[in-house]
Structures are given as structure tokens and as C-alpha cells.
Amino acid sequence: MAGVGIEALYVYSPGFYVDNAELAAARGKDPKHFTEGVGIKTFAVAPPNEDQASMAATAAYRLMQKFGVSPSDIFRVDTPTESGLDGSRALVSDVIGMLEDAYGKGTLSHVLGYEQKFACVSGIERLLDTSAWFGAGWNTRRYALILATDVAKYNLNSGEEPTQGAAAAALLVGKDAKVLEIVPGELGSAIRNEKRDFKKPGGRTVAMVDGARSYASYLSEMKEAWLNFQASIRRLGLIKMRPDQSTLDFIDRAIYHNPHKKMVISAYASLMIHEWRNLPRWKSVEEQIGPEPSRAGMDDLDYYMSDSYKEYRRKFMKSSVFMENFEKHVGSSIVAPELVGNSYSVSVFVGLDSLLENDKADLTGMNVVLCGYGSGSHAVIQGSRVPEGYREVAKKLDLMEHLHSRKKLSIEEYERIHNGGIRPENWTEGKGTRFLLKSVGEKETPSEGDREYYLSD
């Protein structure tokens, strides 16, 4: 029997999308700039009658139905998100209300419930905390549910517009992992106060972001977390390296926080450069792309933002040695995110589903690292292993099938939804059993902000 970790998984994304090639044309841009330069082919759009809470409840309900989980089996329901719906009430309360509409009033009255926020890293943080509860034996029931859920929204015509998206992931955590077994202590973390990273001050729903600095923060914090991860596994004696080896050589698959494909490629390339630069194999790389530029007088952020380093990284990313390594270790985890778009705290789990559905290798026993990042800034790298029997869970996943059966929105429809021009009760499109938003209480009334939901047929 495997140890503590993810026993089951279900990822839900709305049934509507924008084609980024069409959006590029509408914005007077080269379609390849969006689909290849950014690396998002399509992005999911939450329709007027779906939101973060309804998506989380839908993911939970579908997981419970597919894997035969009863409310009485669950002792915690956590909702990590960076796009909460109320400044005080936790989003989990609305989720509990929806699930009790399906399973009966009071059926989840015994659970602990949380909403956690640290931007996009919140989902992994909750997974680690919940796993630790099981490791400590504090759980009072068989399972915990982690429901990461987010809607990524940016201004129309902005540089960030093609990196929108929406999704929710339900993770069933328990003591007999069937998807990923968490390796205790195989952890690296890094955190610092970065004010100019991505943020939503004053209750904003559309983010403010300094793109260049946010990009560099992601690369820098991921590297620092990797160094601490590396130190942890060495202390534990989990690997024994020869002088010509890198810690990366012992990692079979890596799943990154995925704002968009280009950032994942850049993060992996930067890590490979750091890990390989002092190894004999780097000589052949330098013969192709030249020596790494000097970082004299620059800290990590300045260096990662410098034109000389960005150009050097681009050269490395085009090399055959990088492309082959990336495709083998990361490639299968980015297939679904290219179609979902950015989903903030959910994106690592969209990548996990993508790995399970798209990787052709037998993953049994493989070492997999989850690489999470949250703006502000915080990175976490957690080691895990794929247990025997993971294929039984993978057979029940349907994200890829769903993504290929969605409805494409016209640019006009998308803009009306984005601008709030359609009320929830006036949107009737969609298919499949899912929770839908019926109405939101009007301002300056006792029911202001109260959200009413129902389960569709």
C-alpha cells in the first residue's frame, strides 16, 4: 500500500473557450505571437452562470460520483484560490451549501473548511498541509478534499489578455495514494516580499502586473526553492550523485505552475543552465551557443530581466539538447494547460491531469516534482512518486475529451461576458451535470452579495 498523497483527481474547466489565433487577429496581432510565443492555443471562459465556487463544487461532485466517495468519508474541505468571492466569508461555505443541496442538508456539517490564499501557490500549500494532517494521524475520517479553483481575468486589449483561463481541481487526499504519493521531507521552499509582482489590491478582480518583473520573480524564486529542495534530498540521503551528474538527472517528470507555456519553458531552461553549467556536458552546449553572459553587479532579478541573459536563454531553448530534455520530462504536463489557459492555483493540477492522460510511458515508480509559484513571491517544490495502479484513476479522467468538445465563443460573445453584459439567469447554454449560479443579491439590500446556486440536470 502506498503512503499519504492524492488518491483521486478530477479537473473541471468551463465548456466555453476563446481561440487565441482569432483573438490575435481581432487585436491586429500575428496569431503565432499568442499561440506559439505565449504558448496558449485556447483559453477557457467562465460563462455568466459559473464562478469559482460553482466550479469547485462541480469538480468535487464529479469526483465523488466517479470514485464513490460519501460525504461521511470526508473530514476537511479546503478551497485554495486567489480569486475569492467575498472579503470575509470563505468560498468553501458556498461550496458546502451546493454539495449539501446534492447530498442532503447537514451531510457535511462535520467538516473543517478553509479558504487559503497565496496567489497561485495556494493549491500546493494546501496539499502539503493536508498531507501532514494525515501523517500526524489527526484526520478523523478517511479523506480530505482540496478544491483549488480560480478564474484568471485581465483587461481587454492588454498584453496579458491571451493568458486568461478558468478551472477547478478536486483532489482526494488520503493514506493510500493512487495518483501521487508525497515524499515527506522532499521539499524546497523560497519566499520573499516582492511588491511589484502580480497583485489585486483593493478588491480588484482584474490583476495588476509588471510583466517583466513578475516573469523574473518566477524564475528567481523557482531557482531558490530548487536549491532548498536539493539540500533537503541530500540531507535525507535520497540520491547519490557522481561528479558528472545533476539532481535533475534523478527527476523523471516535472509539473510546473503554468501561467503560460513560454514561462514554463523559460523556468526549466534557467534551471538546466544553473544545474549544468559546471558539468562536463555543458562544454558541448557552449560550443553551440557560446558562454553564459556575465552577471557582474546584478542580482537574480536584474540578471533574469537583462537582455543579454534573455537572449542567451532563448538560444538554449532552441537547442536540441534542451528541447529533447524538456519534451521528455515536462512535455506531457503542458498539453492540457495550452487549451485551458492560466488557472492560477489550479494550473499545477491541470498539469498533473495532463500528465496522467497524455504521457505514453509507464509512470509507475517515477519521481515527480510539483513546482508551484505564487506572486508576492513564494515558490514550493515537492517531491512525490507515482504508485502502482495509477492507471485505474487515469481511466476515469476526462479533461482532454472535455476540452475537445467545448463551444468556441465569438470575440463579440467573449467581450460581452468579460464586461459583465450578460446576467447569470440570461445564460442558458452549456451541457453536463454541474452547479450553476442562479443569482447574486443586489447591492444595498440585506442579501447583497448572496449567491444562489443549483445543480443542473
Phi, psi and omega in degrees: 000135178288171181269204184291141178165205183274119179270330178206162185213142169213128179248129178243136174224142182305158186273024182225145183212162172250134175278119185292334176294320178291321178297318179300315180299319180293333181263007179072029181248160173290123181308326181295336178296323179277311189281330181247316180297308174283315178095028174236117182281316177219157172228141181288144178237126175285122180290172184301335182258021171227144177216188184300319181291315181295322178295318179298316180294321178297314179299318179296313182298316180294321177297313182298322179289316183292324187250011174064043181262131179261149176306327181291345179279347192256134178247345176219142171231112183248140180235081173292132180197152171251005180233061179295167187254354183210144181287348182234303183291135178285140179303331182299332181295321176294323179296315178301318179300317179294315181296326178287335172296328181275321188256349179118139182299132178089355184291341178239020183292346182272352191278156163275142181225139183223154161237122181244140179229120157211067182048223190282348181275357186302322183297314179293321178303316181292323177299317181293315180298317181294319178298322179295324176300317178294319179299326180277351181076021182276345181294140180259353180225186188284324189228167163231150177248126171251124184240084176287135184206135182200153170238120178267119185226133178228165182296145173300142178068011177272165178296335181271352186308317182287001180252027177280177179167177180198139178190165171220145178233130174257122178247125175265112184256136180199192186267001179229076185302134177240349178249303177219130175262121179288131178266110183301134177084347180274071193219139172228135182225151176211138183212145175202167179269106180240099188287334186265009174285177175312135181202163178225070183290153173063031177077016178299143173262340176256128188285152167259138182208134169267098191306312183295316181289322178297318178300312181294324178298319178301312181295316184293313184291326176297320179295316180296319177296322179296318179299321178287326174298314180301316179296323181296314183288333175290319178299323180282350181069030185280339177224153174232111186260144168278163180300336181264014182245160176239154175304327179301333181294341183260003179257121182278319180218147177231133179241117186258151162305132194234078174299320170194162189304321184298324180290325177295314178300316181295319181295317181291322178295316179298321179292318178298318178300314180298318185284329187262346192299336181254013180258155180304327183296339184290338181300319180291330176292314180298329178296332181272319189241357178089177181284154178293139181294156180291146175249020183305128178077006182241140170276181184303314183297313179298319182294315181292337178270351184289144180298323183295318180288319180299320178293320179295317179297320179299318178299317180295321182294338179270353182286150181295325181295321177289312185300320179293318180294316180297314182299320181291315190266335185236334192310315184291341182275353182251003181295308180292316179302332176296340181256334179275324188089192180286131178232023172053243185295345184269343196298324178296325182280331168298320177295322178296314176300317180300318177301312184294324183273335190245342182283128184275348182280162170281111186276354185307127177081357183288148174274122181237131175253135173263124186243099183257151178217139175231133182298143174125338008217148185210133176233145178225133173237121183238131178275147179207168177230149178271119181278166174298148177087005180299333182297330180295324175287316182302326180298335184266359180275142184224021183299313183297318177300316180297316183297332180270002180240011182285167175265131176279131177273143170289160179299324179295314179299315180301316182293324177295318177296315182300321183275003180072028184276000180232125179283152181306317183289346181263003178253116185244000183279159179126164181212161179092152178290121181199160176276138183233149177278124180271315183195163176233132182302139184289152178297152178061029172232161179301336181264014181307127177083349179293130185250126180254132183234165173210160179265121181284161177279000000 
